[in-house]
Amino acid sequence: MDSSFFLTIVIAAICFFVILRKFRSEQENKEINSPSLSPPSSLSYKWKHDVFPSFRGVDVRRDFLSHIQKEFQRKGITPFIDNEIKRGESIGPELIHAIRGSKIAIILLSRNYASSKWCLDELVEIMKCREELGQSVMVIFYKVDPYDVKTLAGEFGKVFSKTCAGNTKEDIKRWRQALGKVATIAGYHSSNWDNEAAMIERLAIDVSNELISSAPSSDFDGFVGMKAHLENIEPFLRLDSDEVKMIGICGPSGIGKSTIARFIFSKYSHEFELSVFMENIKRRYPRPCYDEYSMKLQLQKEFLSQIMNQEDIKIHHLGVAKDSRIIITTQDKRLLNAHGINHIYEVGYSPEEEALQIFCMYAFGQMSPYDGFENLAWEVTKLSGKLPLGLRVMGSYFRGMSKHEWEKELPRLRTRLDGKIESILKFSYDALREEDKDLVLCIAWFINNEWIEKVEEHLPKNFVEVSQGLHVLAEKSLMSISFGYIWMHNLVARLGRKIVRKESIHEPGHVLVDVGETCQVLNNGTMTTHQVFLEICPQNQQEYLLSACSGQRHCERFPPSTLQIPSLVISTYKSL
């Protein structure tokens, strides 16, 4: 894959995510201190317990196992406890149910593990659950050699041979097969650790991470139409193939492209060893750029840092990882065609029934109207058009209103809404308090896609109750908070900038939000710069703009703030 093409195309995209397959085959043959991956079926199975430990009590119960249980308790991990189960010749139904109902099975292979038919039968059942249910299996080789377990050699083999005496050939075969399989699982070797406490802590962290990553997601339970989108995109993904795949999701702004990409990521990322979702690339790496090569290097560094979970990666040239699934979302289908991306899913407008469901989810918290609201909901849905963003905003506007309030608002809607998204967003904006309106404009111009902690730290200088204001805007679907970032849809941000420009037509100044536009103004002989504010522009762009406006009498530099917002410059100027 040509790296320059890859980086060029993602710059033009709104967001994209990559799921890498490459490292799976490389790591399957390596023995590392981490748990094995679960087959995808594990996400859909109903688990009753976090962990089922299989162990030989005489070897580990009093010390090693008790320390594990204490660390699990500290991290909120609840293992199955078998203290009250009477042990017989073979494991009974109660224990089988406990094994099959546990998300993770931890096998503590110790010197005398194979001396117990009970333990060996547990192991057979666990390996069966691993294959049939996708149960995660973690193995601890406690003072035993994995080679001895696999080949049944050494002291471990001698103990096993004694257990086999007097048992059927069928039982012995099952035990051998289970021991052979478990010995090949990458596990935790006590001989490799100088400190048992450190190994136990590592085990507890891995168990905790596995439980978190495998928890069923309800993030998209209230999203309408996702199943149909998935069915249309699945053939393009070709998950059974190892070839590189690039898929485009194309459609107008506000149609739900990013939501569909997130849904696919949530659905399939667990099937891959490495995955990353990168969003808002267009906003963070705007074009045109004065140093495109540096921008591409920075983008690749960010990509690799996230995919490898390593912050100190150094990039000296352009290149990109192979063997991947790359999904790109963009409004520009020509961009995808120009670069040979043939697998393109075009997101269409919502059918009438689906549009009503989207509206109702935000207005009523369910996919159908309340009794007595059916006709009102249908009319507002039709006035709102079929763009999901508009339906969400209007649904949020009517949420909590009485029937009388709905009827009172409808005449105003009939005259102001034309089915176009701008009229819908403006209607919702006009209904806000003045301070909340100002907050919308501030986000649209200055702090979109910024850490919420930084926003809440700096905005109180100009706004009262910033947190409450942000909460109101999120409730109205005019912005959202995702992964700790404030995010305003570009259609809402565009409306905010338009409002500011319109209100400042008769003002002596103007607002610029793009480095290229600012430089054009600075170099335009028909205008003179009154003042250029660079305090929230990144350091490298400050230098560039300062050099561009050198010789301008009133140009001055301010200390950079902690709000590092790419390509954001506020410039006021006046005509000669």
KOLPAMI-881229 format. One record per residue: x, y, z of N, C-alpha, C in turn. Coordinates in steps of 0.1 Angstrom, whole numbers, plus 5000, padded with zeros to 4 digits. Layout:
N
XYZXYZXYZ ...
//
This chain:
576
500849885000500050005000500950125000 500650224991501450344991501150435003 502150465010501950535023501450685020 501950745010501650885007500150885004 499650784996498250784993497350765005 497850675014497050645026496950775034 498050845036497950965045497251075038 497251085025496551185018495051165019 494651035018493151015018492551025032 493350995042492751005056492651155060 493551235054493451375057492051435053 491651385041490351435036489151365042 489351265049488251195056487851265069 486651235073486151295086486751205097 486651075095487250985105487550855098 488350775105488550635099489050555111 488950425109489550335119490150215112 491150165119491950055113491949935123 491649815118491849695126492849615120 493949595127495149515121495049375124 495349295114495349145115496849095116 497749175111499149135109499749065121 499549125133500349075145499748945151 498548905146497948785152498748665148 499148645136499848525132501248525138 501848645139503248655145503248615159 502248655167502348635181501748495186 500948435177500448305181501548205184 502748215178503848125180504748165191 504448285197505348335207504748305221 505548285231505148255244505248385252 504148455255504248575262503348575275 503648655284502948655297501648735296 500748685288499448745286498448635283 497148665286496148565283495848545269 495248425266494948395252493748475248 493548495235492348575230491148475230 490048535232488748455232488248455218 487648345213486948355201485748445202 485248495190484248605191482948565197 482648435198481348395204481248425218 482348455225482348475240481548605243 481348695234480648815237479148795238 478648695231477248675231476748575241 477648515248477348405258477048475272 476048415279475748475292476548405303 477448485309478348435319477848465333 478048375342477548385356478648425365 479848385363480948415372482048485364 482948555371484048615364485148515361 485448435371486648345370486348215376 486748105370486747975376488247925377 488747905390490047855391490147705393 491047645385491247495386492647475392 492647405403493947395410494047265419 495247235423495447125432495647185446 494647165455494747235468495947215476 496547095476497647065485498947145480 498947185468500047265462499947415464 498747465463498647615462497647675471 496747605477495547665484495947755495 496947715504497247795516498047925513 498847925503499648045500499448105487 499848045476499748115463498348145459 497448055460496048075456495348185465 495648175478495148275487495548415484 496748435479497248565475496548605462 496348515453495548555441494148595445 493548525453492148555457492048695464 493048725472493148855479493248965468 494148945458494349055448493049065439 492448955437491148955429490049035437 490049005450489049085458489349235458 490549265458490949405458490549475445 490549405434490149455421488749435417 487949375426486549355424486249235415 487149145414486949025406486448905414 485348845410484748745419484848605413 485748525419485948395414484948295419 484748185413483848085418484548015429 483847995441484447925452483747795454 484547685455483947555455484047485469 484147565480484447515493483347415498 482047445493480947365498480647245490 481347225479481047115470481746995475 481046885476481646755480482346695468 483546655470484346595460484146445459 483846395447483746245445484646195435 484346085428485146025418485246115406 484246185403484246275391483446405394 483646505386483046625388481546615385 480746675394479246665392478646785384 477346775382476646885374476847025380 476947045393477147175399478447235394 479447155394480847205390480847235375 480247145368480147165353479447295350 478347325357477647455355478547575358 479347555369480147665373481247695363 481847585357482847605347482247675335 481147625330480547675318479947815320 479747855333479247985335480248085339 481548055337482648145340483248205328 483348345328483948405316485448365314 486148355325487548315324487848195332 488648105327489047985335490548005337 491047995350492448005353492947865358 493847805351494347675354495747695361 495847645373497147655380497747515380 498647505370499347375368500447365378 500347275388501447255398501947115397 502847085406503446945405502446835407 501546845416500546745419499246765412 499146855403497846885396497246755390 498146685383497746565376497446445385 497646455398497446345407495946335410 495146435406493746435409492946415396 492046315396491146285385490146405384 489846455396488946575396489546695388 490746725391491446835384491446805369 491846685365491946645351490546655344 489546615351488146625345487746775343 488146855353487946995352488647055340 489847015338490647065327490047025313 489546895312488846855300487646945297 486846965308485647055306485947195302 487047245308487447385305487947395290 488747305286489147305272488047295262 487047215266485847205258485047335257 484947405269484247535269485047635261 486347625261487147725253486847715238 486647585234486347565220484947595216 483947565225482547575222481947705225 482447765236481747885241482648015240 483947995236484748105236485248155249 485248055259485748095272487248125272 487648235278489048265279489748175289 490948125286491648035294493048095297 493348115310494748165314495448055322 496648035319497447925325498547975333 498747925345499847955354500647825355 501947825351502847705353503547735366 503047675376503547705390504547595394 505847635392506947545396506947415388 506347425375506447315366506847365352 507447285344507947315331506747285321 506447385312505447355302505747235293 507047215291507447095283507046965290 507246965303506846845310505346815310 504646925310503146915309502746855296 503346915285503046875272503446725268 504646695273505146555269504946455280 504346505292504146415303505446355308 506446435309507846395314508046455328 509246415333509646465346508746425357 508746495368507946465380506446475376 506046575368504646595364504146465357 505046415348504646295341504546165350 505346155360505346045369504046045377 503646165381502346185389501246145380 501246185368500146155358500046005356 501145935355501145795352500445715364 500745765376500145695388498645715388 498145835383496745865383496045775372 496745745361496145675350495945525354 496645475364496545335367495145305372 494545205366493145155369492045235362 492445335354491345415347491245365332 490145405326489845355313490745425303 490945355291491745415280491045545275 489745545276489045665271489345785280 489245765293489545875302491045925301 491945825300493345865298493545945285 492945905275493045975262492546125263 491446135270490846275272491846365280 492346305290493246385299494546425291 495146325284496346355276496046465266 494946455259494646565249494546695256 493846705267493646835274494946895279 495846805284497146855289497946895277 497846825266498646875255498247005249 496947035250496447165245496747275255 496547255268496747355277498247395278 499147305275500547335276501047425265 500247445254500647525243500047665245 499247695255498747825257499747915263 499948035258500848125264500448165278 501348145287500848165301501848235310 501748215323502548285333503448175339 504748185338505748085343506348145356 506048075367506648125380508148135379 508748045372510248055371510748175364 509948245357510348365350510148495359 509648475370509348595379510148585392 510848685395511648695407510748715419 509548775416508648825427507248765424 506748675432505448615430504348725431 504548825440503548925441503349005428 504449025421504349105409503649015398 503848885398503248805389501748795391 501348795404499948785408499248915404 499949025406499449155402499149165387 500149115379500049115365498849035360 498648915367497548825364496248895367 496148965378494849035382494549145372 495649215367495449325358494849265344 495549155340495049095327493649045328 493348985340491948935341490949055341 491349155348490449275348490249335334 491349345327491249405313490449315304 490549185306489749085298488249105301 487949115314486549125318485949255312 486749365313486249495308486049495293 487049435285486949435271485849345266 485549245273484549145269483149185274 482949285282481649325287480749365275 479549315275478649345263478349495263 478449555251478249695249476749725247 476349835254474949885252474950025245 476150055240476350195235475350225223 475050115215474250145203472850085204 472450045217471049985218469950085213 470150215215469150305211469250355197 470250305189470450355176469650275166 468950355157468050295148468750255135 468450145129468950105115470350055115 470950035126472349985126472449845120 471549755123471549625118471549615103 470749705097470649705082471949755076 472549865083473849915078474849805078 474849735090475849625091475749515081 474549475078474349375068474849425054 474749545051475149605038476649615037 477349635049478749655049479549525051 478949435058479649305061480349235049 479649225037480349165026481649235021 481749365024482949435020484049395029 483749365042484849345052485649225050 485049115045485748985042486648945054 485948935065486748905077487448765077 487048685067487648545066488948555058 489248675053490448685044491548775051 492748745048493948825054494348935045 493748955033494149055024493849195029 494549295025494249435029492949475023 492149545031490849585026490649735030 490249815020489849955023488449975018 487650015028486250035025485850185028 485050245019484650375021483150385026 482850475035481450505039481250645035 480350665026480150795019478650845021 478550975023477251035024477351175029 476251245029476251385033476451405048 476851525051477151555065475851535073 475951475085474851455094474051325091 474451245081473751125078474051005087 475151015095475450915104476650825101 477550875092478650795088479550755100 479850855108480750825119480150735129 478850745131478150655140478150505135 478050495122478050355116479450305117 480550385115481850345117482150295131 481650375141481850335155481150205158 479950185152479250065155479949945149 480549955137481349845131482549815140 483249925144484449915153484049835166 482949875172482549815184482149665182 481649635171481149505167482349405165 483349455158484349365153485749385158 486049495165487449515169487949405179 487149335186487549235195488149115188 487849105175488248985167489749005163 490349115165491649145160492649175172 493849145170494849165180495049315183 495049395173495249535174494149615167 493749725173492649805166492749945171 492350035163492350175166491250255159 490650345166489650435160490150575161 490450645149490950775149489850865143 489450975150488351055145488751195143 487851275136488051415135489451455129 489951375120491251395114491151525105 490051545099489951665090490051795099 489551785111489551905119490951925125 491651815129492851825136494051845126 493851805114494951815104494351885091 493952015092493252075081494152095069 493452115058494252145045493652275039 494452355032495852325029496752345041 497852285041498752295052500152345047 500752435055502052495050503152395051 503052285058504052185059503452045058 503051995046502251875045503051755049 504351755046505151635050505151615065 505451725072505451715087504151675092 503051725086501751685090501451535089 501951475077501751335075502651255085 503851295088504651225098503951225112 503351345115502651355128501451265128 500651255117499551175117499951025118 500950985111501450845112501950815126 502650905132503050885146501850865155 500850945154499650935162499050795160 498950755147498350625143499050515150 500350505148501150395153501250405169 501250525174501250525189499950465195 498850495188497550435193497450285191 497950245179497750105176498750015184 499950075188500949995196500850035211 499950125214499850175228501250215233 501950295226503350335229503550475225 503850565235503850705232505150755227 506250685229507550735225508050685211 507050655202507450615189508050725181 509150695174509850805166509650765151 509150855144508950835129509850925121 510650865112511550945104511250945090 510250865085509850855071508450805071 507850815059506450775058506350625055 505350565060505150415058503850385067 503350265064502050235071502050085073 501350035083501249895086500449825075 500749705072500049625062499049525069 498349445060497449345065496349405074 495549495069494649565077493249575070 492349615079491049655074490949805077 490749885067490750035069489350085064 488650145073487350205069487450355070 487050425059487250565058485850625056 485550735064484250805061484550935055 483750975045483951105039482651145031 482551275029481351315021481651315006 482951295002483351304988483651164982 482651114975482850984968483950994958 484051104952485151114941486551094947 486751124960487951104966488250954967 487250874970487450734971487650674958 486850714948487050664934488450694929 488950814932490150864926491350774931 491250714943492250634948491950484948 491050444939490850304936490150224947 489450294956488650224966487250194960 487050064957485950024950484749974959 485149944971484049894981483550014988 482450074984481950194989480550174993 480250205006478850195011478250345012 477250365004476650505004475450505013 475550585023474550595033473350685028 472250625027471050705022470250765033 469250845029468450905039467450805046 467050825058466250735065464850725059 464350595057462950575053462050645064 460750665060459850735069459750665082 459550535082459350465095460550475104 461750465098463050475105463250615110 462850715102463050855106462150885119 460950825119460050845130460650775143 461250655141461850585152463050665158 463850725149464950805154464450925162 463450995156462951115163462351065177 461650955177460950915190461950875200 463150815196464150775206464650895214 464651015208465151135214464051215221 462851195215461651275221461051195233 460951065231460250985241461050875248 462350855243463150755249462750615245 461950605235461550475229461250495214 461050385207461050395192459650425187 458750455196457350485191456850595200 455850675195455350785203454550745215 454350825225453450805236452050795230 451150735237449650735234449150885233 448550915222448051045220448951145213 450251105211451251185205451551145190 450851035185451150975172451151085161 450051155160449951255148450951365150 451151415162452151515165453551475161 453851355165455251305162455451285147 454451235140454551225126454751355119 454051455123454151585117455551655119 455951645132457351705135458351625127 458251495126459251415119459351455104 458151475098458151525084458751665082 458451745092459051885091460551885093 461051785100462451775104463251715093 462651655082463451595072463851455076 464751395068465151255070466651245074 467251355078468651355082468751315097 469451215101469451175115469851285124 470751375121471151475130470051565133 469251605122468051695124467051625133 466851495131465851425138466251415153 467551405156467951395169467751535176 468151635169468051775175466551805178 465651775169464251815171463651725182 464051595182463551505192463951555206 465251595207465751645220465051775224 464651855214463951985217462651955224 461951855219460551825224460551735236 461651675240461651585251461151645264 460251585270459751635283458551725282 458251775269457151865268455751795269 454751865274453451815274452751825261 451651755259450951755246450551895243 450151975253449752115250450952195245 452052175251453252245246453652205232 453452085229453752035215452852115205 451552115209450552185200450852335199 451352395210451652535209452852565201 453852475200455052495192454852465177 453852385174453752335160453552455150 452652555152452552665143453852735139 454652745150455952815147456852725139 456752595141457552495133457152505119 455852505116455352505103455852615094 456052735101456452855093458052855092 458752795102460152815102460952695096 460452575097461152455093460752425078 461852405070461552365056462152225053 462452155063463052015061464552025059 465152145058466552155056467252165070 468452115071469052095083469352225090 469752335083470052455089468852525096 467752515090466552565097466252495110 466452365110466252285122467152315133 468452325129469452365139469252505145 468952595136468652735140467452745149 466452665147465252665155465652625169 466452515171466852475184467752565190 468652635182469552735188468852855193 467852895186467053015190466352995203 466052865207465252845219466152835231 467452855230468452845241468452975249 468952975261469153095269470353165262 470453295264471553375258472953325261 473153285274474453235277474753105271 473753015269473952885262474252915247 473553015242473853055228475353095226 475753175235477153215235478153095236 477753005244478552885246478652805233 477452795225477452725212478452795203 478452925202479353005193480752985197 481052985210482352965215482952825211 482152725213482552595209482752585194 481852645186481952635172483152705166 483652815173484752885168486052835174 486052805187487352795194487652655201 486652585206487052475214486452345210 486052335197485452205193486552095193 486251975197487151865198488351895207 487951955219488951985229488651915242 489651885250489451815263488451895271 487451825277486451885285487051945298 488151885303488751945315489352075312 489952095301490552225297489452325295 488452285289487352375286486752425299 486452335308485852375321486852455330 488152445327489052515335489152665330 489052685317489252815311488052895309 486952835305485752915302485052985313 485152935326484553015337484953165337 486053195331486453335331485453425323 484653355314483753425306482353375307 482153255313480853195314480553155328 479353155332478853105345478352965344 478652875353478152745352478352675339 479652665335480052605323479552455322 479852385332479452235332477952225329 477152305336475652305334475352335319 476052435314475752475300476152365290 477252305292477652195284476652075284 476152055297475151955298473851985291 473452105291472252155284472452125269 473552165263473852155249473852005245 474451925254474451775251473051725251 472251765260470851725261470051765248 470351875243469751925231470351865218 471251775220471951715208472751815199 473051935205473852025198475352005199 475751915208477051875210477051745217 478251675218478351555226479651555233 479751465243481051445250481451305247 482551285240483051145236484451125240 484751025249486050995253486751115259 486051195267486551305274486751435265 486351425252486451535243485051605241 485051735239483751805235483751795220 482651745214482551735200481251795195 481351885186480151945180480151915165 479051865160478951825146479351945137 479951915126480452025117479252115112 478052055111476952125106476452235117 476552185129476252285140477352385142 478552345140479652445141479652545130 479252495118479152585106478052685108 476952645114475852735118476352835127 477052795138477552895148478452995142 479352955133480253045126479553145117 478453095111477653175102476953285110 476453245122475753335131476653455135 477953415139478853515143479153615131 479453555120479753635108478553735105 477353685105476253765102476053875112 476253845125476153945136477254055135 478354015129479454115129479654185115 478554175107478654245094478954385095 478254455105478454595106479454635117 480254535121481254555131482554595123 483554665129484754695122485654575121 485454465127486354355127485654235120 486454125119486054005113486753885119 486253765119486853655125487353555115 488553515116489153415107489553295115 489253175110489553055117490452955110 491053005099491952915091493252995089 494352915090495752975088495853035074 495452955064495553005050494853125048 493553135053492753255051493353375058 493953355070494553465077495753515070 496553425064497753465057497353545044 496253505038495753575026495353715030 494753735041494353865046495553945049 496553885055497753965059498454015047 498453935036499253975024498354055014 497154075017496254155008496554305010 496854364999497254504999496154595002 494854545001493754635003493254645017 493954565026493654565040494854585049 494654635061495754645070495354575083 496254505088496054425101495854515113 494854495120494654575132495254495144 495054365144495554285155495454145151 496454065155496353915153496553845166 495653775170495753705183496253555180 497353525186497953395184497953305196 497253345207497453285220496953145220 496053105211495552965211495852895198 496952935192497452875180498652795184 498852665179500052585182501352665178 502452625185503652695184504152705170 504152595162504752605149503952695140 502652695142501852785133501952935138 502252955151502453095155503653145148 504753065147505953115140505653145126 504853055119504553075105503753205103 502753225111501953345110502753475113 503553465123504353585127505253625116 505853525109506753555098505853615086 504653565085503853605074503353755075 503253795088502753935090503854025095 505153975093506254065098506154195090 506454295097506354435091505054495094 504054415098502754475102502954545115 502554665116502854755127502254705140 501054655139500254625151500254475155 501154395148501154255151501854225164 501354155173501954125185501653985189 502553925197502453785201502053775216 501253675218500753645232501253515236 501453485250501853355254500853255250 501353135246500453025242499752975254 498452945252497652895263497652745263 497052685273497052535274496052475264 495152565258494252515249494852505235 495552395232496252385219495352345208 494752435201493752405191494352425177 494552315170495152325157494552425147 495352505141494852595130493852695134 493852735147492852835151493452965153 493053065146493553195147492353295147 492353385157491353495157492053615152 491553675141492153795135491153895133 491354015138490454125135491154225126 490554275116491154365107490154475102 490654575096489754685091490154725078 489254765070489554805056490154945056 491054975046491655105045490555205039 
//
